Amino acid sequence: MKDVTHLTDGWTLRHEGSDIPARVPGCVHTDLLAAGLIEDPFLSRNETAVAWVGRTDWRYDTVLGARDTAHERTDLVLDGLDTVATIRVGGESIANTRNMHRSYRFDITGRLDPTGTTPLRVEFTSAYTEAEAVRALVGQRPNAYPEPFQYIRKMACSFGWDWGPTLVTAGIWKPVRLEHWSTARLAGVRPLVTLDGSTGLAELRVDVERTGSAAGRRLTARARVGDHTASVDFDGTHTALIVEVPDAALWWPRGYGEQALYGAELELLDADGAVLDRWQRRLGFRTVTLDTGADAHGTAFTLAVNGEPVFARGVNWIPDDVLPSRIGPDRYRTRLTQAADAGVNLVRVWGGGIYESDDFYDVCDDLGLLVWQDFPFACAAYPEEQPLRSEIEAEARENVTRLMPHASLVLWNGNNENLWGFRDWDWEPALDGDSWGEGYYLGLLPRVVAETDPTRPYWAGSPWSGSWDHHPNDPAHGTAHSWDVWNRTDYTDYLATVPRFVAEFGWQAPPAHATLRRALPGEELSATSPGMLHHQKAHDGNGKLERGLAHHFAVPETGTAGFDRWHYLTQINQARAIATGIAHWRSHWPVCAGTVLWQLNDCWPVTSWAAIDGDARLKPLYFTLRRLYADRLLTVQKRDGRPTVVADNQSPEPWDAEVTLRRTAADGRTLAETTVTVRAGARSVAFAPVPDELLPDAASANEFLVADAGELRAVHFPVRDREFAYPAPRYDVDIVDSGTTGVVDVVVTARTLLRDLLLQADRLAPTAVADQGPLTLLPGESVTLRVRGWDGDGARSPAAVRDALFVVNPPGAYG
């Protein structure tokens, strides 16, 4: 069996002529932070003060121990280098690298000094230097952002995005090790996992590297999947074997069944039966198909798992930290569990980031989260010439092979917005015939997937209509991105279209108050304070927030005095916008087969489209998403111009929804009441028109509709909030001992209508978290809000709660 020496300790980083301790895996920014040589770039406007880091060359050093192994071969293995590096062993250059998304292996047999003093040095050239050199070589290409990220195979969003800082990293961002081996090793294992009736088939395609002395020697590949085995003898460098699993338990997406996973192992044995190398993964048996057939509505885009069509309740995922070496297994599990707890069943790994670590996909396997994986191309024209083309093919083949064992992975996607950009963003005349990436998305990448992982569908891009016969972002065909609403109009315009699959849409809001307080220490908060503007990366982002508010609310003063209400209303407006889109599109299942929110998470503290902010606090959008992505959703939608009760049932059981309808006055009086039954079959949507006597007048500022079905509630206001005669809010607050250490129950009893009541628990204490988001209460109704992390008995008072409670009702407006 091979021996492995992990190279984690003893590294230094060269800085201004001196060596400082370095952590591997890590990056230059984290090492400089640990040494106290830079300020935290996430705070205040420190990001600009550390821009020099990305334009500097860096050097990492360590010493390799003595070779104390009898193995024939020693390899230096580097799982990830960010990005342009020269590797020196014993002072001699052995390789140059230029791709963050690849791993590297080098034979250094005979290079280790017996005294254990062999130096290992990794010299990093600034990513800017490389990108600018490649740009000079291949020529300028259009780009949605001013940085040269498309000229280097590196995480694009480290160069900044409309939600991310410009922190251009360098460093050894994944593990490094020495592998000592003899005879042969497993160079690659590709499991093609399929079903033949009820029998699971795991076809393991094996690539082997041999030492010179082992050429032609008989070897054995022995495989096990669960309790089932197979083996094959071979004398070359490639072989394959199939393990059959009768009556295989199926892996299902969350909400559709169990996530059955089988332990899989492949061993490489010498002729005498000694184990030379071992590969271990978990495999899940399921089928994945993508329906892109033409129909009366256009061209479908519907994922089906094990033959069951799935409405994708999705979120877009960006790197959870702009310094990705800080993301570990626990953080992945926390964030993805939050997604699952919100009803999410699909996560799209966006193309401006990275291929995530196996830890990410392991959690998705466990939780039943379907993974849509973008190849790393986003928002730019990518040259197809060398030196990029060969790097891209090698990167794609490696990562497809690495990720294909994961049952959760169901779709490969060629790029983010580049096909759309070519058609609509004035790229075509600027390119004047130059390559821009089409050859990757429609040629190279589908070929790599077909050759390497033919068990999964490939789609050329998002958005993409399936061919150039239709506009790339035609909502009637394939995948669509809905960004005109956020950028130009009002979120009610989501109601104007029924896309086949909404792969991106979103609305901005600031992060939690405590997140802002930490990120902007000492700053007097206002919508236009220097720190707030620095942590707003979208073009005219605050202008769009204000215009979005103005459609619905009286816009608060944006200075310090009005900040708290501005902060609350922008967060509520975000949640309302997303609710408008998802509820509408869900109600059109199966014509619309999915919504993928932009975005689940943030990579630093920022005003953005995220549901979970950069300090991992849950925005009101998160709780709204939890309601919208529940199996059963009750809403009131317009059908044929008439308010209609919609019972949207994505559960496997029929739903006979007994819905109580109340036409209610602004002061809380019930003006009319009835009950209707809406019967929705499994995974279907049912409708019931609101009876005439329950309809509020279309222009009424004093009436609204309440629909209740068990614990589910939907409200329909005929006019916008700024036009409605809300009463001045009145409510009682009580604090109750929950009986659980560290948990407090806050009971709010409404004395008037309370629209979108929200407890911003982080205002009670930075560690405090409430279990519910915005709620609408009628007079006399109570809600218990469970708060965790509110430490300090002396601070627990109704007055403190009142300072952290917000409602849409303008104080004193009509009371």
C-alpha positions in Angstrom: 0.0 0.0 0.0 1.2 3.5 -0.8 2.5 5.8 2.0 1.3 9.4 2.3 3.2 12.3 4.0 0.9 15.3 4.4 2.7 18.6 4.1 0.8 20.9 6.4 3.4 22.2 8.9 6.5 24.3 8.6 5.5 26.6 5.8 6.5 30.2 5.6 5.4 33.1 3.4 8.0 35.6 2.2 6.8 39.2 3.0 9.0 42.3 2.5 12.3 40.3 2.9 11.1 38.4 6.0 9.4 35.0 6.5 6.1 34.9 8.4 4.3 31.7 9.4 2.0 30.3 6.7 -0.9 27.9 6.9 -1.4 25.3 4.2 -4.1 25.0 3.0 -4.5 28.8 3.0 -3.8 31.9 1.1 -1.7 35.1 1.3 -4.6 37.1 2.7 -5.2 34.7 5.6 -1.5 34.5 6.4 -1.1 38.3 6.4 -4.2 38.6 8.6 -2.9 36.0 11.1 0.4 37.9 11.3 -1.3 41.2 11.9 0.1 42.7 8.7 -3.2 43.8 7.1 -6.5 44.9 8.5 -9.6 42.7 8.0 -10.6 43.5 4.4 -14.3 42.7 5.3 -14.5 45.7 7.7 -15.1 49.3 6.8 -13.3 50.2 3.6 -10.2 48.1 4.3 -10.8 46.2 1.0 -9.2 49.0 -0.9 -6.2 49.2 1.4 -5.2 45.6 0.7 -5.6 45.8 -3.1 -1.8 45.6 -3.4 -1.9 42.0 -2.2 -3.4 40.9 -5.5 -0.8 42.7 -7.5 2.2 41.3 -5.7 4.2 38.1 -6.3 4.6 35.7 -3.3 6.7 32.8 -2.2 5.9 29.8 0.1 8.7 27.7 1.5 9.0 24.5 3.5 11.5 21.7 3.9 10.9 18.1 2.8 11.9 15.3 5.1 14.4 12.6 4.3 13.1 9.7 2.1 12.5 6.9 4.5 10.5 4.6 2.3 11.4 1.6 0.2 8.8 2.5 -2.4 10.0 2.9 -6.0 8.3 6.2 -6.7 7.7 9.5 -4.8 5.2 12.0 -6.1 4.6 15.5 -5.0 0.8 16.1 -5.2 -0.7 19.6 -4.9 -4.5 19.5 -4.9 -4.9 23.2 -5.6 -2.6 26.2 -6.4 -4.0 29.7 -6.7 -3.0 30.3 -9.4 0.1 31.0 -11.4 3.0 29.2 -9.8 6.5 27.9 -10.3 7.4 24.8 -8.1 11.0 24.3 -7.1 12.3 21.2 -5.4 15.9 21.4 -4.1 16.3 24.8 -5.8 15.4 23.4 -9.3 12.2 24.3 -11.1 10.1 21.2 -11.8 6.9 22.8 -13.1 4.8 25.9 -13.9 1.1 26.0 -13.2 -1.7 28.4 -14.3 -5.0 26.9 -13.2 -6.7 27.2 -9.8 -9.3 24.6 -10.7 -6.8 21.7 -11.3 -4.6 19.5 -9.2 -1.0 18.6 -10.0 1.2 15.6 -9.6 5.0 15.5 -10.1 7.4 12.7 -9.9 10.2 13.8 -7.6 11.8 10.4 -7.1 15.5 10.8 -6.4 15.2 14.5 -5.5 14.9 14.2 -1.7 18.1 14.8 0.2 18.9 12.0 2.7 19.6 14.6 5.3 16.0 15.8 5.2 16.8 19.3 4.1 15.4 19.4 0.6 13.7 22.8 0.2 10.3 23.0 -1.5 9.3 26.4 -2.8 6.2 27.6 -4.5 6.5 31.0 -6.2 3.3 32.7 -7.1 3.1 35.3 -9.9 0.3 37.9 -9.5 -2.9 36.8 -11.2 -3.1 40.3 -12.7 0.3 39.8 -14.3 -0.8 36.5 -15.9 -4.2 37.7 -17.0 -2.8 40.9 -18.5 -0.2 38.9 -20.4 -2.7 36.5 -21.8 -5.0 39.4 -22.8 -2.0 41.0 -24.7 -1.5 37.6 -26.4 -5.0 36.8 -27.5 -6.6 40.2 -27.7 -9.2 42.1 -25.7 -12.6 40.5 -25.1 -15.8 42.1 -23.8 -16.6 41.7 -20.1 -19.5 42.6 -17.8 -16.9 43.9 -15.2 -13.7 45.9 -15.5 -11.3 43.2 -14.2 -9.5 40.6 -16.5 -10.8 37.4 -15.0 -11.6 35.7 -18.2 -7.9 35.5 -19.2 -7.0 33.2 -16.3 -8.4 30.0 -14.9 -9.1 31.3 -11.4 -12.2 32.0 -9.3 -13.7 34.9 -11.3 -15.5 36.5 -8.3 -12.2 37.1 -6.5 -11.8 40.0 -9.0 -15.0 41.5 -7.5 -18.7 41.2 -8.5 -21.8 43.1 -7.9 -22.0 41.5 -4.5 -18.4 40.7 -3.8 -15.1 42.5 -2.9 -12.1 42.6 -5.1 -9.7 40.4 -3.2 -7.4 38.7 -5.7 -6.0 35.8 -3.8 -2.8 33.7 -4.2 -1.6 30.7 -2.3 -1.7 26.9 -1.7 -5.5 26.7 -1.2 -5.8 22.9 -1.1 -3.7 20.2 0.6 -0.2 19.2 -0.4 1.3 15.8 0.2 4.0 13.3 -0.8 2.8 9.9 -2.1 5.3 7.0 -2.1 4.2 4.0 -4.1 5.5 1.0 -5.9 4.4 -1.1 -8.9 1.2 0.8 -9.7 -1.4 3.3 -8.4 -4.9 4.3 -9.3 -4.7 7.3 -11.6 -8.5 7.6 -11.9 -11.7 5.8 -11.2 -14.9 6.8 -13.0 -18.1 5.2 -11.7 -21.0 5.1 -14.2 -23.9 4.5 -11.9 -27.1 3.3 -13.7 -30.2 1.2 -13.1 -31.4 -1.9 -15.1 -34.9 -2.4 -13.8 -34.4 -2.8 -10.1 -30.8 -3.8 -10.4 -28.2 -1.1 -9.7 -25.2 -1.2 -12.0 -21.9 0.4 -10.9 -19.5 0.3 -13.8 -16.1 1.3 -12.6 -13.7 2.5 -15.3 -10.2 2.4 -14.0 -7.0 4.1 -15.1 -3.7 2.9 -13.7 -0.2 4.3 -13.7 2.7 1.8 -13.4 6.3 2.1 -12.6 8.7 1.1 -15.3 9.5 -2.2 -13.5 5.8 -3.1 -13.4 5.0 -2.8 -17.2 2.9 -5.7 -18.3 2.6 -7.2 -14.9 -0.7 -8.9 -14.0 -2.8 -6.7 -11.6 -6.3 -7.2 -10.2 -9.0 -4.6 -9.7 -11.4 -5.7 -6.9 -14.5 -3.7 -6.3 -17.3 -3.7 -3.6 -20.5 -1.8 -3.6 -22.4 -2.4 -0.4 -22.2 -6.2 0.1 -21.7 -6.9 -3.6 -18.4 -7.5 -5.3 -16.6 -8.0 -8.6 -13.0 -8.3 -9.8 -11.0 -8.3 -13.0 -7.4 -9.2 -13.8 -5.6 -7.0 -16.4 -2.1 -6.3 -17.6 -2.5 -2.8 -19.2 -3.2 0.7 -17.8 -7.0 0.6 -18.3 -9.8 -1.7 -17.2 -13.4 -1.8 -16.2 -15.7 -3.9 -14.0 -19.3 -3.9 -13.1 -20.8 -4.5 -9.7 -24.4 -5.5 -9.7 -26.7 -4.6 -6.8 -30.0 -6.5 -7.1 -33.1 -4.7 -5.7 -31.0 -1.6 -5.2 -32.4 1.0 -2.8 -32.9 4.3 -4.7 -31.4 7.7 -3.9 -34.1 10.4 -4.1 -34.1 14.1 -3.8 -35.4 15.5 -0.6 -39.1 15.3 -0.3 -39.4 12.5 -2.8 -37.9 9.6 -0.8 -34.9 8.4 1.1 -31.3 9.2 0.3 -29.9 5.6 0.0 -26.1 5.6 -0.3 -23.8 2.6 -0.7 -20.3 2.5 0.5 -18.1 1.7 -2.6 -14.5 0.6 -2.7 -12.1 -0.3 -5.4 -8.7 -1.9 -4.6 -5.7 -2.4 -6.9 -3.9 -5.6 -6.1 -0.5 -6.9 -7.1 -0.2 -10.5 -8.4 0.5 -11.7 -4.9 -2.7 -10.1 -3.5 -1.1 -7.2 -1.8 -3.1 -4.0 -1.9 -1.3 -1.3 -3.9 -3.9 1.5 -3.8 -7.5 2.0 -2.7 -10.4 4.3 -3.9 -13.4 4.9 -1.6 -16.6 6.8 -2.2 -20.3 6.6 -1.6 -22.6 5.9 -4.6 -26.4 6.3 -5.0 -28.5 4.5 -7.6 -30.9 6.8 -9.4 -31.8 7.9 -12.9 -31.7 11.5 -14.1 -33.3 12.8 -17.2 -33.9 16.3 -18.5 -37.1 16.9 -20.5 -36.5 19.5 -23.2 -39.3 18.5 -25.5 -41.4 21.0 -27.5 -45.0 21.5 -26.4 -47.8 24.0 -26.7 -46.0 26.4 -24.4 -42.5 26.3 -26.0 -39.6 24.1 -24.9 -39.7 22.4 -21.6 -36.9 22.2 -19.0 -37.9 19.7 -16.4 -35.6 17.5 -14.4 -36.9 14.0 -13.5 -35.3 11.7 -11.0 -36.1 8.0 -11.1 -38.8 8.9 -13.6 -40.5 11.4 -11.3 -40.7 15.0 -12.6 -39.4 17.5 -10.0 -40.4 21.1 -9.4 -37.0 22.6 -8.5 -37.2 24.7 -5.4 -33.7 26.1 -5.9 -31.1 28.5 -4.8 -27.9 29.8 -6.4 -24.7 29.1 -4.5 -21.7 31.4 -4.6 -18.4 30.7 -2.7 -19.3 31.0 0.9 -16.1 33.1 1.5 -14.2 35.1 -1.0 -11.2 33.5 0.7 -12.3 29.9 -0.1 -9.6 28.1 1.9 -11.5 29.1 5.0 -14.5 27.0 4.1 -14.5 23.6 5.7 -16.8 20.6 6.1 -18.7 22.1 9.1 -19.4 25.3 7.3 -20.7 23.5 4.3 -23.0 21.4 6.4 -24.3 24.4 8.3 -25.1 26.4 5.2 -26.6 23.5 3.2 -28.6 22.4 6.2 -30.0 25.9 6.3 -31.0 25.5 2.7 -32.6 22.2 3.3 -34.5 23.5 6.3 -35.9 26.3 4.0 -37.4 23.6 1.7 -34.7 23.9 -0.9 -34.3 20.8 -3.1 -31.8 22.1 -5.7 -28.6 24.1 -5.4 -27.0 25.6 -8.4 -23.2 26.0 -8.1 -22.7 29.3 -10.0 -20.1 29.6 -12.8 -18.2 32.6 -11.4 -17.0 30.6 -8.4 -15.3 27.2 -8.1 -15.9 23.5 -8.3 -16.6 23.1 -4.6 -14.8 20.5 -2.5 -16.1 17.0 -2.1 -17.3 18.0 1.4 -20.0 20.2 -0.3 -21.3 17.4 -2.5 -21.1 14.9 0.4 -23.6 17.0 2.3 -25.8 17.4 -0.7 -25.8 13.6 -1.0 -26.8 13.2 2.6 -29.6 15.9 2.5 -31.1 15.0 -0.9 -30.1 18.4 -2.4 -29.9 18.2 -6.2 -26.8 19.9 -7.5 -26.7 21.8 -10.8 -23.0 22.4 -11.5 -21.9 25.2 -13.7 -18.5 25.0 -15.4 -16.5 28.1 -14.3 -17.4 30.6 -16.9 -19.4 33.8 -16.2 -20.4 37.1 -17.7 -17.5 37.5 -20.1 -16.3 36.5 -23.6 -13.7 33.8 -23.0 -10.9 33.3 -25.6 -10.6 29.9 -27.0 -6.9 30.1 -28.0 -3.9 28.7 -26.1 -2.8 28.8 -23.3 -6.4 28.7 -22.1 -8.0 26.0 -24.2 -5.9 23.0 -23.1 -6.2 24.2 -19.5 -9.9 24.2 -19.7 -10.1 20.7 -21.2 -7.8 19.3 -18.6 -9.7 21.1 -15.8 -13.1 19.9 -17.1 -12.0 16.3 -17.4 -10.5 16.2 -13.9 -13.5 17.8 -12.2 -16.1 15.8 -14.1 -14.3 12.6 -13.0 -13.9 13.9 -9.4 -17.5 14.8 -8.9 -19.4 12.1 -10.8 -19.6 9.7 -7.8 -22.0 12.1 -6.2 -25.6 11.0 -6.5 -26.8 14.6 -5.8 -25.1 15.9 -9.0 -27.8 15.9 -11.7 -26.8 18.6 -14.3 -23.7 20.0 -15.9 -24.1 23.5 -17.2 -21.7 25.1 -19.6 -21.7 28.8 -18.4 -23.4 31.6 -16.8 -24.9 34.3 -19.1 -22.3 34.2 -21.8 -24.6 33.0 -24.6 -27.0 35.7 -23.5 -24.2 38.3 -23.3 -23.1 37.5 -26.9 -26.6 38.2 -28.2 -27.7 41.1 -26.0 -24.7 42.9 -24.5 -23.1 44.3 -27.6 -20.4 41.7 -27.6 -20.8 40.6 -31.2 -19.7 43.8 -32.9 -16.9 44.2 -30.4 -15.6 40.7 -31.0 -15.6 41.2 -34.8 -15.2 37.5 -35.3 -12.8 36.7 -32.4 -13.5 33.6 -30.3 -15.6 34.1 -27.2 -16.4 30.7 -25.7 -19.1 29.3 -27.9 -16.7 26.5 -28.9 -16.5 25.6 -25.2 -20.2 25.6 -24.4 -21.4 23.9 -27.6 -18.4 21.8 -28.5 -15.7 21.0 -26.0 -17.7 20.7 -22.8 -20.5 18.6 -24.1 -17.9 16.3 -25.6 -16.0 16.0 -22.3 -19.3 15.2 -20.4 -20.4 12.7 -23.1 -17.0 10.9 -23.0 -16.5 11.1 -19.2 -19.9 11.1 -17.5 -22.6 10.1 -20.0 -25.1 9.3 -17.1 -25.9 13.0 -16.6 -27.5 15.6 -18.9 -25.5 18.6 -20.1 -27.0 22.1 -20.9 -25.0 24.7 -22.7 -25.7 27.7 -20.5 -28.0 29.6 -18.3 -29.9 31.2 -19.7 -30.2 29.2 -22.8 -33.1 28.3 -25.0 -31.6 25.1 -26.4 -30.5 26.5 -29.8 -29.8 29.7 -31.7 -33.3 29.3 -33.2 -34.7 31.2 -30.2 -33.3 34.1 -28.2 -31.0 32.7 -25.4 -33.2 34.2 -22.7 -36.5 33.5 -24.2 -38.7 32.5 -21.2 -40.7 30.1 -23.3 -37.7 27.9 -24.1 -35.3 26.3 -21.7 -33.8 28.3 -18.8 -34.4 32.0 -18.2 -32.9 34.7 -16.0 -35.3 37.5 -14.9 -33.2 40.6 -14.2 -35.2 43.4 -15.9 -37.5 43.4 -12.9 -34.8 44.2 -10.4 -32.9 46.5 -12.7 -35.7 48.5 -14.3 -39.2 47.9 -13.2 -41.2 46.6 -10.2 -41.4 43.1 -8.8 -45.1 42.9 -9.7 -43.8 42.5 -13.3 -42.8 38.9 -12.3 -46.5 38.2 -12.8 -46.3 39.0 -16.6 -44.5 35.9 -17.7 -44.5 32.1 -17.1 -40.9 30.9 -17.9 -40.3 27.2 -18.3 -37.5 27.4 -15.7 -36.3 30.4 -13.8 -32.7 29.8 -13.2 -31.9 33.3 -11.7 -34.0 36.1 -10.3 -33.6 38.2 -7.2 -34.0 41.4 -5.2 -31.6 43.1 -2.9 -31.7 44.0 0.7 -29.0 45.0 3.3 -27.7 42.4 5.8 -28.8 42.1 9.4 -28.3 45.1 11.7 -25.7 43.3 13.8 -23.8 42.3 10.7 -23.6 46.0 9.7 -22.5 47.1 13.1 -19.7 44.6 13.0 -18.6 45.3 9.5 -18.8 49.1 9.9 -17.4 49.7 13.4 -17.9 53.2 14.7 -19.8 54.4 11.7 -23.1 56.2 12.1 -25.3 54.1 9.9 -27.4 55.6 7.1 -28.3 54.3 3.7 -25.6 56.6 2.2 -22.9 56.5 4.8 -19.4 55.8 3.4 -19.2 52.2 4.7 -22.8 51.4 3.6 -22.0 52.6 0.0 -18.7 50.7 0.0 -20.6 47.5 1.0 -23.0 48.0 -1.9 -21.3 46.7 -5.0 -24.3 46.7 -7.5 -24.4 49.5 -10.0 -26.9 52.1 -8.7 -27.8 49.5 -6.1 -29.2 52.0 -3.5 -31.0 53.8 -6.3 -32.8 50.6 -7.3 -33.6 49.8 -3.6 -35.2 53.3 -3.3 -37.1 53.0 -6.5 -38.3 49.6 -5.5 -39.5 50.9 -2.2 -41.3 53.9 -3.8 -43.6 51.6 -5.8 -45.0 50.3 -2.5 -44.1 52.4 0.5 -43.5 56.0 1.6 -39.8 56.0 1.3 -38.2 56.8 4.7 -35.5 59.4 5.1 -32.2 57.7 4.0 -30.1 59.5 6.7 -29.4 58.4 10.2 -32.8 59.3 11.5 -34.7 57.1 9.1 -32.2 54.3 8.8 -33.9 51.7 11.0 -37.2 51.9 9.0 -35.3 52.1 5.7 -33.4 48.9 6.7 -36.6 47.1 7.7 -38.6 48.1 4.7 -35.9 47.2 2.2 -35.6 43.7 3.8 -39.4 43.4 3.7 -39.5 44.5 0.1 -36.9 41.9 -0.8 -39.0 39.2 0.8 -42.2 40.5 -0.9 -40.5 40.5 -4.3 -39.3 36.9 -4.1 -42.7 35.8 -2.7 -44.4 37.4 -5.7 -42.2 35.6 -8.2 -42.1 32.1 -6.6 -45.8 32.0 -5.7 -46.8 33.0 -9.2 -44.4 30.6 -11.0 -45.1 27.7 -8.6 -48.8 28.1 -9.4 -48.0 27.4 -13.1 -46.4 23.9 -12.5 -45.8 21.9 -14.6 -45.4 24.5 -17.3 -42.9 26.2 -15.1 -40.6 23.5 -13.6 -38.4 25.4 -11.2 -37.3 28.6 -9.6 -33.7 29.1 -8.5 -33.3 32.1 -6.3 -30.4 34.4 -6.7 -28.9 33.8 -4.1 -28.7 31.7 -1.0 -25.5 33.0 0.6 -22.9 35.8 0.8 -19.1 35.7 0.8 -18.7 38.8 3.0 -20.9 41.4 4.7 -22.7 43.3 1.9 -26.0 44.6 0.7 -27.0 41.8 -1.8 -29.6 39.4 -3.0 -28.7 36.8 -0.4 -31.1 35.1 2.0 -28.3 34.4 4.5 -25.9 37.3 5.0 -22.1 37.4 5.2 -22.1 36.8 8.9 -24.4 33.8 8.5 -27.5 35.7 9.9 -30.9 34.9 8.4 -32.5 37.8 6.6 -36.4 38.0 6.5 -36.1 36.5 3.0 -34.9 33.3 4.4 -38.0 32.8 6.5 -40.2 33.8 3.5 -38.3 31.3 1.4 -39.1 28.6 4.0 -42.8 29.3 3.5 -42.6 29.5 -0.3 -40.6 26.3 -0.6 -42.7 24.2 1.8 -44.4 21.3 0.3 -47.8 23.0 0.6 -48.2 26.7 -0.3 -51.4 28.7 0.0 -51.6 31.9 -2.0 -54.1 34.2 -3.7 -53.3 34.7 -7.4 -55.0 36.4 -10.3 -56.6 34.1 -12.8 -58.5 35.6 -15.7 -58.2 38.9 -13.8 -59.9 37.6 -10.7 -58.4 36.8 -7.3 -58.2 33.0 -6.9 -57.2 30.8 -4.0 -54.3 28.6 -5.1 -53.4 25.3 -3.2 -50.0 24.4 -4.5 -49.2 20.9 -3.3 -45.7 19.5 -4.0 -46.1 16.8 -1.3 -46.6 13.1 -2.3 -50.1 13.1 -0.7 -53.3 14.7 -1.9 -54.3 17.9 -0.1 -57.9 18.8 0.6 -57.5 22.3 1.7 -60.3 23.7 3.8 -59.8 27.4 3.3 -61.5 30.0 5.5 -61.9 33.3 3.5 -62.5 36.6 5.3 -63.1 40.0 3.8 -61.6 42.1 6.6 -61.6 45.8 7.4 -58.5 47.7 8.1 -59.6 48.0 11.7 -59.8 44.2 11.9 -63.6 43.7 11.6 -64.7 40.7 9.6 -67.1 42.0 6.9 -67.8 38.6 5.2 -66.7 35.0 5.8 -67.0 31.7 4.0 -65.1 28.4 3.6 -64.1 26.9 0.3 -62.5 23.5 -0.4 -59.6 23.3 -2.8 -58.5 19.7 -3.7 -55.0 19.4 -5.0 -53.6 16.0 -5.9 -50.1 14.9 -5.2 -47.5 17.2 -6.8 -50.2 19.3 -8.4 -51.9 22.7 -8.2 -55.6 23.4 -7.6 -57.6 26.6 -7.8 -60.8 28.1 -6.4 -62.1 31.6 -7.4 -62.8 33.9 -4.5 -66.6 34.3 -4.2 -67.9 37.8 -5.2 -69.0 38.7 -1.6 -65.5 38.0 -0.3 -63.8 40.2 -2.9 -62.4 43.5 -1.5 -63.1 46.4 -3.8 -60.2 46.7 -6.3 -59.5 50.3 -5.2 -60.3 49.9 -1.5 -57.8 51.3 1.0 -59.8 49.9 3.9 -60.4 46.2 3.0 -58.3 43.1 2.4 -58.7 39.4 2.0 -57.4 36.8 4.5 -57.2 33.1 3.5 -56.4 30.5 6.2 -55.9 26.8 5.8 -54.7 25.3 9.1 -51.4 27.0 9.9 -51.1 28.4 6.4 -52.2 32.0 5.7 -52.3 34.2 2.6 -53.4 37.8 2.5 -54.5 39.8 -0.5 -54.5 43.6 -0.4 -56.2 45.3 -3.4 -53.9 48.4 -3.2 -50.3 48.9 -2.5 -49.1 49.6 1.1 -48.6 53.3 0.6 -52.3 53.6 -0.3 -53.7 51.4 2.4 -55.3 52.9 5.5 -53.2 51.0 8.0 -54.0 51.7 11.7 -51.2 52.9 13.9 -49.8 49.6 15.3 -50.7 48.6 18.8 -49.6 45.4 20.5 -48.6 43.8 23.8 -45.3 42.2 24.5 -44.6 39.5 27.1 -41.4 37.6 27.8 -42.0 34.0 29.0 -39.5 31.5 30.3 -39.4 28.7 27.7 -38.1 26.2 30.2 -35.0 25.6 28.0 -31.7 27.1 28.9 -30.7 29.9 26.6 -34.1 30.1 25.0 -36.7 32.9 25.6 -40.2 33.1 24.3 -41.4 36.5 23.2 -45.3 36.6 23.0 -46.7 39.4 20.8 -50.4 40.0 21.0 -51.9 42.3 18.3 -54.4 45.0 19.2 -54.6 46.2 15.6 -53.8 44.7 12.3 -50.0 44.2 12.2 -48.6 43.7 8.7 -45.3 41.9 8.3 -44.5 42.0 12.0 -40.7 41.2 12.3 -38.5 40.7 15.3 -34.9 41.7 14.4 -33.5 39.5 17.2 -29.9 40.6 16.5 -30.9 44.0 17.9 -31.5 42.3 21.3 -28.0 40.8 21.2 -25.6 40.0 18.3 -26.0 36.3 19.0 -29.8 36.3 19.3 -31.8 34.5 16.6 -35.6 34.3 16.3 -37.3 31.3 14.9 -39.8 33.1 12.6 -39.7 35.9 10.1 -42.4 38.4 8.9 -46.0 37.6 10.1 -49.3 39.3 9.6 -51.6 39.3 12.6 -55.2 40.3 13.0 -56.4 42.1 16.2 -56.6 39.7 19.1 -54.1 37.2 17.5 -50.9 36.2 19.3 -47.6 34.8 18.1 -44.8 33.2 20.2 -41.4 34.0 18.8 -38.7 31.7 20.2 -35.4 33.5 20.7 -32.1 31.7 21.2 -28.8 33.4 22.2 -30.3 36.4 24.0 -27.9 36.4 26.9 -28.1 38.5 30.0 -31.2 38.4 32.1 -31.0 42.1 32.9 -31.4 43.0 29.2 -34.5 41.0 28.8 -37.4 43.4 28.9 -40.5 44.2 26.9 -39.0 47.6 26.1 -36.0 46.0 24.5 -38.3 43.8 22.4 -40.3 46.8 21.3 -37.1 48.4 20.1 -36.4 45.4 17.9 -40.0 44.9 16.6 -41.0 46.4 13.2 -44.2 46.5 11.2 -45.2 47.9 7.9 -47.9 50.0 9.5 -46.6 53.6 9.6 -46.6 54.7 13.3 -49.3 57.2 13.8 -50.3 57.4 10.2 -54.0 56.7 10.7 -54.3 56.0 14.4 
